[in-house]
Amino acid sequence: MQSFHSPRRLFFLTLSLLTLLLLPGLLLAKETAAPVGQEPSPPFDIAQVSAPETLPNARAGRALFAENCAACHGETGRGDGPTAASLPGPPTAFADPNAVWERSPAELFHTAKFGRIEKLMPPWGNRLSDGQIWNAVAYAWNLHTDQLSVETGGLLYAGACAECHGETGAGDGPNGADVVSDFSDTRYAMAVSQAGWLAGWQAAHPEIGADFSEEQQRTLLEFVRAFSYTPAWTSAYRPGNGVLNGRLEQGTAGGAGVAGMEVVLEGFVDFEPVATFTTTAGTDGSFAFTDLATDPSVVYFASSTLDGISYSSPILMYVEGQATLETTVSVYEPTDDDSGIAIERAHWIVDSQPGALIVAQIYAYSNSSDRAFTGRTVEGLDVPVTVAISVPPAAVEITFDNGVLGGRFQQVGHVIYDTAPVVPGSGTRQVVVRYALPFNGTSTEFTGALPYVAASLNLLVAELPGVEMEVTGLESVGPQDIEGEVYQMWQSEGVTPDQQVTARFSGLLEAGDIDPRAAAPASDGTQNPVASVRVPQLADWTPWALGAVVLLGLVGLFAWAWQARMTHTVGDAKSLLRRQRAELIQRIAKLDDLHAVGEISDDNWQQQRARLKAELLTVALQLSE
């Protein structure tokens, strides 16, 4: 059986639809240019630098750096970001130890907060809190060192310094009566550079470490610096004075009581789990967690499980200066009645390649009842199934972002069923399915209908020179210019299952033709890296399915939160998702660069890119809601 390669444009169309049509525009590097008449950035003034309220957290700053800094400074801090060449001068290469040797963390913070307009660096204080800037600075600092170096410095410190300065750098060692400096005091440490510390060391104790090499001196001082920030390789979680008061509620009328049910609290930093706590609900459903980290970079979810279904709180985050949070977790009794199921939003996205249409369908399902729909029996299957997805009879290479056919998804004829439950609420279950529709000749048609009532349906079709399209069943919105490319869009509200949509295409490319979009010149006038490569007629595009594995981890956090009625703190949720989106875009761009210069093979590139695209598509879907 033939298999088809999904062209790169389908991904960018999907991403553009969900992030540009429905969201504010991405922050582009060109937006950082200083407007005419812009006041110059203020010179460094330590009085303008607020000391961090908690230890700056490098891991929490990773996504912030990727979103706001990597475009110029580079993903790994080498000063080689995609916009670096357009700047008046080279950006700081944080990966070079010499670049920060004479600069204190306070200076880096000041530059990040107030910008350097003359160098086209914007003042990030207009967009980020002081705590976020400190975390980004910690990550930037972290880029010129590593765990082995810091641990080696720790051994040198233990032998030469700890007797006076103490194991934690607080100046409380057994012989530290005369020590006045506290390396763990962020207000003190932020104001001193590595060079400043070395000068103080040599002036006060030239005999200590007299036989150390310059590299050993620097290594020891990197360990000292780690007293005042949390490196990316250490645990990002630090207990604090935070309190979470919550209530577990039974959301089904007449449902069982919740007293004694287990409640789990999980903490995440930069999309990675860092802490887990458990307790039980009281007789009135109340629960509490204490001694929690209040660092705003830590994201919490409280959850409880009933009949095998996990129910979650909204995203929980402390803001700076806050020590108490409150939340509610609702659980529901199960049902096999699907009368409350509807589609909140549906997106059909169609692109073409020689000999095939490539289709992505994105559905957000709702449940208006007060019970979790756990499935019903259908003829031909021996497991209960929940929502249905209709696919055309000719569909091949059917894949999903978070499951596989024969596993989570089951097929009977031309209907595919999900087996995952749909909990009460709006858009609590999402499904992303992709497939190819091969055709002969230069014309074909795509026909589809929804299995449920839908609040809205959007159809976007990527334009191809010479292709004509006729769509019935939806209202034309006209051409949409997205990222410099044109797409035709149709839509309808209040769609019913008997509303059939048909898209007829003529003038398509036959199998074996060359896609003119692949041969288009790049924006800088050079030839596109794929221009000389014939668009694959029979290449494997099944690596899309690899996204399912990743979605259980990195993006699965947000899929879970979405399905668990993430209806409060929407701004916080979207902020986290935008950070994740920016990081994924950077990773895809870097991967494309490596492929373009031949550093990774075609197969490896396709597999890694498909995995990242699957992650990004899911993030974009959640951002669009």
C-alpha angles and dihedrals in degrees: 000000000000120000127202135221115230107228119237091244093068089062094048090047090053093046093045092050094051099039107029105033094042103027139049112276122276116264102257126198092240089063089068094068113118113252119236110277094018113161112248117255114266119256118253113288118173089207088067092057117089115209113242114264090214132020109289107252118219094194091053089050095054096087092041090054091048092050101041109019112026095075088073107015095042132243092277096032098258094129090248103116119147093259097041094097092059094056124100089244139004115286120238112283101219091186088069110084090208091059092068100025094102097029122089122218087248090060091051090049092050092050092048094047100043099026132212103263093181088060093043093251110141124223102258090194086083090065110021133055120240089254092054092048091051090052091050090049090050090053092047090050090048091060096076096053140041142209096265092052093049093046090050088051088052091060091051091047092050091055100040110025115017094080089071107016095043133232092284096040092248094125093249101120120137090261096035101105092119097041112115101172123088111199091192092058103102093200090058098036096049091062098054126076125212089253089051092053092049091050091050091048093051092046096048103032112014090159093060110089091358090151094049118117119233089257091053091050091052092045092053091050091051087058090050090051090054089067088073102043138030112248119223094250096056128076109288092207122093119175114237143162096291121136128196118195115189145166129218111214134190105230096190118085108245092008126148121282121265100215112130095015116141118251120199124201117198126188125206133190119192090349093305124113112247106164141018128192132176136201138153131251118252126233090278093045094256122142136172141196123198139187091041126162109258095197105134089225091068114090119200134199124188114203143172132191127227122179091346096307119114117218121195141200121237117273108293121208134162117227120217110290094014121121105170132060132180129201145162129222116198122200127192140206116245127253139181091211112109097184091111095055119110138150113255095190135355129192123191114191120187129188130164140223128180106299100001147059114227113212133191120187122191121192132184111195126201133201116208095183127089094242133075110250103228099173148279133233121261129187113268097028131085096201128068114256134200126193123019129225119195119213128183116263091244095054116128135177091033112189137169133208096231109023145014137242110267090028122055090350122057127192130211113178108313095337122091121200130204118221097199116106123253111221123204117280143063118307093351095148125045131187128188116191129178132189144155127243109202119204139182123232123001104304137063142144137232118212128182147153135193121250092216140033109280129201090214142358126195125191119194122183122190112233119240121188111263095012118126122200134197119186127188127186096039135069118249117242091183131232118337120205107215121174090340095308127102126233129178114231134199128177146173138187127216094026117187129204092251092057105103120199120205127184117190120198131194131174093040124156115265122230108282096027121124116249107233090212090065091057097048115122119253120254092260091057096255122120116274110255091239095046095101093045119091110236103258111255097190105019122141114257096170092105084089083084090063087076089074091070094050093044089063088063124022100021096022089081090067096039087056093047091049093051090048094061102267090191102139129061088027092162092056091048093050091047090056092046092050089053091051091047092053092050092050092049089052091050092050092049091050091048091051090050091053091049093047092058093044099251093129130036125252092249094049091046093050093049096046093043093049090052093050092045091054090053093046094048091055092048090049092051091054091047091053094059 
